[in-house]
Amino acid sequence: MSDYNNLKQEHTINSMQSKLDAQEKSRHDEIQRQEAYAAEQQQMANVNTHLQGHYGFDSNDAQEFIQQ
């Protein structure tokens, strides 16, 4: 009976660890997604500023150019 209880406890611990690992991976993936989105937005803002500063685009024209 002791072996059964030990195996059951080990299984429970492994199951909980798997769930924790999955949650951590999900959290890590979400952070990476947010960082990638922020970097993309910063690049778009830099392009917008460059178009306006160097080529005389107004804000609307720059946005339209970027979207094409």
C-alpha positions as CSV (number, residue, x, y, z in Angstrom):
1,M,0.0,0.0,0.0
2,S,2.9,2.3,0.8
3,D,4.2,1.9,-2.8
4,Y,0.8,2.8,-4.2
5,N,0.6,6.0,-2.0
6,N,4.2,6.9,-3.1
7,L,3.3,6.4,-6.7
8,K,0.1,8.4,-6.4
9,Q,1.9,11.3,-4.7
10,E,4.6,11.3,-7.3
11,H,2.0,11.3,-10.1
12,T,0.2,14.2,-8.4
13,I,3.4,16.2,-8.1
14,N,4.4,15.5,-11.7
15,S,0.9,16.5,-12.9
16,M,1.1,19.8,-10.9
17,Q,4.6,20.5,-12.2
18,S,3.4,20.0,-15.8
19,K,0.6,22.4,-15.2
20,L,2.9,25.0,-13.7
21,D,5.4,24.6,-16.6
22,A,2.6,25.1,-19.1
23,Q,1.4,28.2,-17.3
24,E,4.9,29.6,-17.3
25,K,5.4,28.9,-21.0
26,S,2.1,30.6,-21.7
27,R,3.1,33.6,-19.7
28,H,6.6,33.7,-21.4
29,D,5.0,33.5,-24.8
30,E,2.6,36.3,-24.0
31,I,5.5,38.5,-22.9
32,Q,7.4,37.8,-26.1
33,R,4.3,38.6,-28.1
34,Q,3.8,41.9,-26.3
35,E,7.5,42.8,-26.8
36,A,7.4,42.0,-30.5
37,Y,4.2,44.1,-30.9
38,A,5.8,47.1,-29.0
39,A,8.9,46.8,-31.2
40,E,6.8,46.8,-34.4
41,Q,4.9,49.8,-33.2
42,Q,8.1,51.7,-32.5
43,Q,9.5,50.8,-35.9
44,M,6.3,52.2,-37.5
45,A,6.6,55.4,-35.5
46,N,10.2,55.8,-36.6
47,V,9.2,55.3,-40.2
48,N,6.4,57.8,-39.8
49,T,8.7,60.4,-38.3
50,H,11.3,59.8,-41.0
51,L,8.8,60.3,-43.8
52,Q,7.5,63.5,-42.2
53,G,11.0,64.9,-41.4
54,H,12.8,64.0,-44.6
55,Y,10.2,63.9,-47.3
56,G,7.6,66.4,-46.1
57,F,4.8,64.0,-45.6
58,D,2.0,65.0,-43.4
59,S,0.8,62.6,-40.7
60,N,-2.1,61.2,-42.9
61,D,0.1,60.7,-46.0
62,A,2.8,59.0,-43.9
63,Q,0.2,56.6,-42.4
64,E,-1.2,55.8,-45.8
65,F,2.2,55.2,-47.3
66,I,3.2,52.9,-44.4
67,Q,-0.1,50.9,-44.8
68,Q,0.6,50.3,-48.5
